[in-house]
Amino acid sequence: MIVNNFSSIFLKYGKLCIWILWLISTFIYLCIHGVVTDLEAAKYIDEAHLYISKGAFSAPRFYFYSATIFIIAFAIKIKIGLFGAFVIQALINLFAFLIFHKALTKIFLSSFTPILIIFYLLAFSPYQSWIVFLYTESVFFSAILILISVLILYKPHNLKNISLIITTLLFALISRPLGILLGIGVYLYFFYNADKKWKAVIASGSVILIALGYFFINTVFSSIHDWHITQAFEEESIICDLPAAQPYQKLDITATGSPIYQLWYYTTQNFYHFLKFAGIKIQYFFLMTRNYYSNTHNYFLLLNVIPVYLLALWSFFIKRHYFSKGIIVFLVSSILIYALAIIFQCDDYHNRFILSIYPLFVLFAACSVEYFCLLFFKNNK
């Protein structure tokens, strides 16, 4: 009876709850940080001014950050300033949570579970506080929530839905370069949901996907003047731009050929060195702790991520399948591809790489939480 009463309330006022929770959290982050327009944000602001004056970016790689740049440029053009740019990216974030809530109500038995998921994400400051930064993270995090929602709500059974999924994926791709990694998950999602006839067509299309990935990686790394594809391994950097203390181990590397070839050459010629740092990067990636964080902050992170990971793992042992197998393929493959990308490069100073896919872990963990809660109420009714 209690569960049913709560479910009916949240089913009726779910959207209102999202609005209220989102407004409160955004107000709190604004009070703490203000609208952050310096440091990395300055780079995108400069590119926005350049695009307004010349209609182009300073380097091709900025097309993969263009969503935020276009928002800033639009806000400057219509004279609402940088605060106006924040408002636009915040409204995109609100839309992302609203459609995310709509998608979650199609999955979970209790209408309270989607509210709980969104409340946790809004309250988890390492994730949601990026909303007030004019960095690319705010739009990119929103794009991922929208993509997950679209995959849940719109099955790829007709051209309209397929076009919508691809459009959402492209939005993620122009939000941050890591959006390309989501493309692999979407491709596998399409492949899993296709019938036998279309499976053959999609499989043959993998050649195009590989070619696009090859072009994308080479374009990005060829246009970055202060970073090259093997630099993290040469400097033994676990965190990007934080090299280890010298002297570095002497490695067999090449400066010729495409960036992908250079990475391949390093890996094959220095395999044990690669394995050593791959293990360390995975630890940093999943646990999120840093030696430059305070002990309090590190404990805060561990108290959040460890229960989420354990509950997420347990969800695979629940007999009831909360997600369709196609969605599971997307979620799991995206997590694995992200981890693989970090292994071959480096982790972010502020955990922004794993935070972008942190909702994927939360979704799996929520399955376990709802399962145990419903089991408890059933046994104690």
N, C-alpha and C positions, 0 to 999 in steps of 0.2 A: 504493500500500500504506500509506504513512504517513498520507495523508488518510483512508483507510478506517478505520485503527486509531483515529485521533483521533475520528472521527465516531461510532464504536461506543462509545467511552468516554463522550463527552458525551451521547450518546443514552440511555445507561444511567443516568448519574449527573447528568443535567442539573438536576433539581430540587434535588438536594443542593448542587450548585455555586451555584445561585441563593441558597439559604438561607445558605450560608457567605459569599458575597460581600456579600449584603445585611446580614448581622449585623456583618461587619467594617466596612463603610462607615458603618453607623448608629452603631456604637461610636465610630468616629473623629470623626464630626460631633458626637456628644454630648460627647466630650472637648474639642473645640474650642469649641463654643458653649454647651453645656448645653441645658436645655429653655428656650427663649426665651418669656417670658410678659409682657414689657413692650412699650412702643411700640404698634404696631398691634394686637398680641395683646390688649392691655388693653381695647380697644374690644369685641372679641368676648367677652371674659370678662365685661365689664359687661352685655352683652346677654344672656348666658347666665343671670346672676343675675336680671336683669329678667324673663326668660321664666319662670324658676322661681317667682318671687314673684307675677307678674301674668298669666302665660300669654300674653304678647304681646311684640312688639318695639317699640322706640321709634320706628321708621319702617318703612314697607312695604318699602324697599329691602333690609332685612336678611333678608328671605325668600330673597333670591338669594345670601346668604352663610350660610344656615341650617345647612348640613351640619356645618360646624366649630362653630357655636354650639350645635347640639344635642349634639354629641360632648362639648363642655365641660360643658354643662348635665347631661348624663347622668353624667359622671364626678363632678361635684360632688354630684349627687343620691345616688349610691351610695357616696359618701364615699371615692373613690380619688384625689381631688384632681386638680390640674393635671398632675402626672406621669402619672396614670392616663389623662388625656385624650390626652397624647402617645402613650402605649402603644397606645391605640385607633386613633389616626390612623396610627401606624406599622404596625400590623397590616393596616390597609386598604392601605397602601403595599406591604407584602410580598405580599398577595394580588394586587395589581395587577401586580407583576413576575412572579409565578408564572403568572398567566393570560396575561400578555404573552408569556412564554417559550413556553407551550403554543401560542399562535397563531403565533408566529414559526417554530416547528418545522414548521408546515404549509406554509410559504412557501419557506424556503431549502433548498438541496440539502444543505448541510453542517450537522450538528447543532452544530458549533462556532460558526457565525455568530450564532445567537441569544444564546449565552453572551457572545460578544464585544460585541454590541450592549448587552446589559444591564450588562456590566462597565463599558463606556464611560460609560453614563448614571449608574451608581452612583459612578464615580470623578470625573465632571465636577461639581465642587463647586458652581458657580453654579446647577446644576439640582437636585442631590439634597440639598444641605445644608438645604433648606427643610423636610425631614422633622422637624427638631427645633424648628421654629418653630410656635407655636400661631397661625399666620396661616391664611388660607384656601388658600394655595398648596399645602400638602402634600396635602390632600384633593383639590383641583382637579387637580393633576398626576396623582394616582392615578386619578381619574375618567376622564381623557383616555386613559390607558393601557388602562383597562378597556374604554372605548368602542371604541378601535381593535381590541382583541382580540375583542370580541363581534362586530364587523362582519366580521372575518376568519373567525371560527369558526362563526357562525350566519348562513347565507344567509337573506334575507327571503322565503322560499318558503312559509311558513306563519304562521298567526296567533301561535303561541307564540314564534317567533323574532322576529317584528316587535314583539311586546309586550316582549320582553327588550331589544331595541335601544332602544326608546322609553324604557323604565324606566332604562336606563343613561344615556341622554341627559338625562333629568330629574335624575338624580343629579349630572351635570356642571353642570346649570343652577342647582341650589340650592347648588352649591359656590362658584361665582363668577359674576357677571353675564355675563362673557365666554363662558360656556357657551352662550349663545344663538347665538353665531357658529357653533358646531359644529352647531347645528340646521340651518343652511343646507346644510352638507356632507352631513348625514344625509339631508336631503330630496332632494338631488341623487343620492345613493347609491340611495335607494328608487326614484327616477324612472328611473335608468339600468337597474336590475335588473328593473323591471316589464315585463310584456308589453304589447302595444299597447292592450288593453282597459284595463288598470290605469294606463297612462301618462296616459290622458285623465282618469281619476278623480283621480290625484295632481296633474296640472296644474291642475285646477279647485280643488284644495285649496290651491294657492299663495295664493289670496286670504286664506284663514284664516291662513296662515303670515305674510303681510305684516301682517295686522291684529294678530296676536300680537306681532310685532316692534315695530310702532308703539306698542302699549300698553306693552310692556316698556320701551322706551327712554324714553318720556314719564314712566312711573312712576318709573324710577330717577332721571332728571335733575330731576324735579319735587320729589323728596323729599330731595335733597342741598342743604343750606342753605349750604355753603361752596364750592359749585362750580356753574357753569351751563354749558350745552352749547357756547357760543362763547367761553368764558373763555380757553382755550388760545390761540386766535387773537388775541383782544383783548390778551393779555399777551405774545404772541409766545413762548409756552412750547413748547419742544421736549420737555422732560421735565415731566411733570405736577407742579404746585406749585413750579416753578422759573421764574418769569417772567424775561423778558429785562430788560436795563437800560433804565430809562425815558430819554427819552419814547417811548411806543409810537406807532406809526403810527395816524393817525386813520382809523377804519373806519366804513363805513356799515352799521350793525347795527340790529336791532329787539329790544325787550324784551317785545313783545306776542306772543300766539299760543303754540302749543305749542313745546316744545324742538326738535322736528324742523323745524318751520316756521322757527324762529330760525336753525337751522343752514343750512337751504336759502337763506334770505334772505342770510346772510353770504356763502355760497359764490357765489351769482349776482351779488352786488353788489361783491364784492372778489376776483374770480377770480384775478388775477395774484398778489395777496398769498397766496391759498390755495395756488397752484401752487408758489410759492417755498418755503413752509414744508412743503409735502407732500414735496418732494424731500429736504429736510434730515431730516425725521422718518423717512423710509424708510432713509436712511443709518444713522441712530442705531439704528433697529429691527433691521436685519439684522447690522450689525457689532458691536453691543453695547458698543462702547467709550464711555467717558465721560471728560470732562476733569477730573473729580474723582477718578478712579481713578489709581492709580500707573501709571507706564509699564510696569512689570513685569506688572501685572494686565491692562493693555490688550493687551500683546503675547501674554500667555497666552490671552486671548479670541480674538485674531486667528489665532493658531496652531491653534486648535481649529475655529473657525467657517469659515474660508476653505477648508481642505481638505474639510470636510463639505459645504459648498455646491457646490464644484467636482465632487466625487464624486457628489453628488445630481443635479446637472445631467447628468453623463455617463450616469447610469442610464437616461435616456430614449433613449439611442442604442444600448442593448443589445438585441439581437434577442430574447433570451429574456425573456419577461414574468414577473417574479417575482410581481407582484400582479395580481389580476383587475382588469379595467377599472373596475368599480364602486368598488373600493378606491382606485384611482388618482384617480378623480373626487372621492372624499371627501377624500383627502389634499391634492390640489392646490387644490381649492376652499377648504378650510379655511385653507391658507396664504394664499391671495389675499384671503380675507375678513378675516383678521386684519390683514394689511398695510393693507387699505382702512380698517379701523376705526381704526388708529393714525394714518393720514393725516387723518382727520376729528376726531381728538382729540389725544392726546399720548402719548409713550412713558413707560414706567415707570422710576423712579429706579434700580431694581436689575435691569432687563431681565426682569421677571417675565412680561410679556406674550409675548415671543417664546420665553422658556424653556418656557412651557406647551406650545407646539407644536414645540419643538426635537426631540423624538423623531421627528416626521414627516420632518424633514430627515435624521436619522440612519438611518432605515429606507431611504430612497432611496440614501444614501451606502453603506450596507452591501451593497446589490445590486451596486454597482460593485466594492467590495472583494472580495466573494466571486467575482464573475465573473473578475477579474484573477488572484486566487489560484488558482482552479481551472484557469484557462488556463495559468498558470505551471507548476503541477504536471503538467498534461497534457503540456506541451511538454518537460518535463525528467524524465519518468518513467524 
